[in-house]
């Protein structure tokens, strides 16, 4: 491994840009994976790593040492002092290892006949990563993000997704109001409207496009108008709403329960 100790090093500047700027990630066509678990998940899905960067203390961690032993041959590897690693880390608590990968090429959005999750204005990276992880766990393969959502391939979203990105088809900057009317199944949007139906009164055994809105604002009127039905999650407690990540989990696993009962 090559040691780097200066903030003026080109690689350090590149890492800092990738960690902190969506514009730079798009410009460079790269992003960062943070943490040994996430890097391992990428390797298991045949994602090509372009380089590894570890902290001096990270080298002494068993899981990072094992990772270096597995992929270190032929892959650029660099070690940074802990303070410098913290400078390039995309998170507040550095894991000790970062991997550089290419951003995936955008794929055309064609016809989808399966269940999918549709997100409108979900801006919090932690929420978005949690939703992607939940969708993957529930067996959903497709996630559509409207303009205004957090960047799906930002390091913080990737870390919260815990490998979900590598088993999902994620489409960003989708014109939902234009695409949703062509979906062949139900379009169900969570909303506190007067005509909303209880989630538990619905037959969810056919394909569903699940539409969820952002934190605070909910689903935009243009997208809400595309819904074939509005859905609410009954809450007997003294709380009016759920975090969007929790709402996604409740809905997707209610559908999974119904599908499993056939």
N, C-alpha and C positions, 0 to 999 in steps of 0.2 A: 504494500500500500504506500501511496505517496502522501507525505505530510504537507499540509498547508497551514500557515499561521497568519496570513495577512488578509485584511478585508479588501485590499486592492487587487487580490488575485482574481483573474477573469472568471474562474469557476465559482468563487464565492459571490461575486456580483450577479452571476447568472442564477445561482440558487436563491439568492435573496429576491431577485425579480420574480422568479417562479413562485416563491412562497407568498408574495405580497400583492401581486398584480395580475388580474384577469387579462388585462390588455397585453401584458408581456407574455403570459402563457399562450395566448392566441398568436402573438407575433412569432414566438419561438416554436410554436407547435409542440410544446412539452408541458408536463406537469410533474408533481412530486408525490411519491408514496411515502407516508410517514409510519414507521413502526414495522417490526419484524413480522408480525402476523399478517399485515396487509401485503407486504412484499412477498411473503410465502404464498398468499392467496393468488397473487398475480402470476407467480411462477407456475402454480398448479393449473392455471388456465392458459398457459403458454403465452403469457404477455412478455414481450422482449424488454429486458432492462437495458438501459443505455449507460448506467453507471451507478455505483453505490458510494455513499458518503456516511462515515460513522464518526462519532465523537470519541475522544480518548477514553472516557469512562464506558462508553458503549461497547468498545472492543472487548472489555472484560466481562460482558454479560454473555451467558452461555448461549442463549438463543441467537444473538447476533453473531457470535463466533461460529456457531453452526452454519448460519446463513452464509457467512463469508467463505467458509470451507466448501459450501455447496456450489456457489456461483462465482467465487473469486477468480478462478482461472479464466483468463481471457477477457475479463470485464474490468473497465477502469474503476479503481477503488481508491478513495482518499480518506484520510483521517484528519480531523480538525480538533483543536482544543475545545473544551466544553463551552467556553464563552463565545467562541466564534461559531460553533455549531448552533448555539442558542440564537445567534444573530440571523442565521439562515433558516431556522426551524419555522414552519408555518403554524405551530401551536405553542401555547404558553408553557406546556410541560414537555420538553423535548424527549423523544423516545430513545435517541441514540443512534438511529439509522434512518437514512433517506435513500430512496431510489428515484432515478430520473427515468421517465417513460415518455413516449410520444403520445400526444393527444390522438384519440381514435379518429379516423376519417368519418366525416358525416355521411350517413346513408340516406338515400331517398325514403321518404315516408309513404309507403304504399297502403294497400288495404290490410286491415288487421281484423281477424275474425275471432280472436281470443279475448279473454279478460285483459283489461289494461287500467293503469292508473293515470289520471290526467291532473296536472297541477297548475294552478293559476295564481301566480303571485306569491309563491312560497319562497321567502327571501332568506330565512335563517339557515345557514349551512348545516347546523346540527339536526334541525328538523328534516331537511331534505335528505341527508344521509341516512337518518333513521327510517324515513319512508322508503327509500330504495332498499334498505336491508329488509324491511318488513315485506315489501312486495316480493322480493326474491324468496323469502321464507315461506310465503303463502302460495308460491308457484306461479305468480304473475311474471310474464316475460317482458312486457312492454310498458314503458313509462314515457309520457309526453309532457314536456315542460313548455309553458307559454313564455313569451318575452317578459322579462321582469322577475323570473325566478332566479335563485342563486345559481351560479355556474356548477353544473353537475360534476365536472372534473376538477374542481378546485381541491387543493390538498385537504382542507377541513371537511368537505363533503365526502371525499374519498375515505378519510379516516373514520368518519361516522358510519359510512356504508359498510365497512369491514369486509370488503371483497364482493359486495353485491354487484358493483359495476361490471364485473367480469362475467356475470351470468345473465345480465339484462340487456335489452335493446333500449337505449335511452336516446330520445330525440329532443333536441333543444330548439327554442325559438319557434315553436309551432304556432300557426294561426289557428287557434282552437275553434273559434267561431266559424271558420271556413271548413275545417276538417270534420268536426263532430257530426254535422248533419248527415254525412255519408256513412257513418258507422251503422252496421246492420243490427246490433243488439240494443239493449237498454242503455240509456245514458242517465246515470243516477248521480245527482249532485246533492251534497250535504248542504242543507239550508234550514233556517228557522222560520220558514214561511207558513202561512195558515193552511196551505194545502199539502204540507209535507206528510209523508207516511212513515210509520215506525219501521225501522230497519227489520225488525223481527216479524213483520207482517208480509214481507216480500218473498217471492219465489226467485231465488238467485242462482238457479241451476243452469241458466242460459248465459251466454257471454254478456258481460257488463263493462261499460266504460265508466269507471268511478271518478267523479270530478270533485276535487277538494280545493278550497281557496286558501289564501294566505293568512298569516297571523293578523287577526284584527279586522281586516277588510272583507274576508270571505271571498266567494266566487263573484267575479265581475258580472254585471247585468248582461252583457253580450254573450258570455259563455253560459250563464245560468239559463238564458233563453233557449239554449240548445238541449237542455235536459228533458227527457221524456217523463221524468218524475223527480220530485224533491224528496229527500230522505232526512229523517232525524234519528238520532240515537237516544232512546229513552234514558233519562238520568234521574233516578229517584232521589238523589242527594240534593244538597243545597248549593250546587254549582251550575251555572248556566251553560257553560261550554267546555269542550275538551281541547287540549293541544292538538294541532292538526296531525301530528305523528300518532297520537293515541287514537284519534278518530279513524285514521287509515287502518290501523291494526284491528280495531273492533269490526269494521266493515269487511275487510278482506278475510278475516278468520271466521266470521259468520257465513260468508259465502263458501269458504273451504269446508266448514262443517256441513252445510247443505249438500255440497258436491260429494262429500264423503259418505253421505247417507244413502246414496243411490244404490 
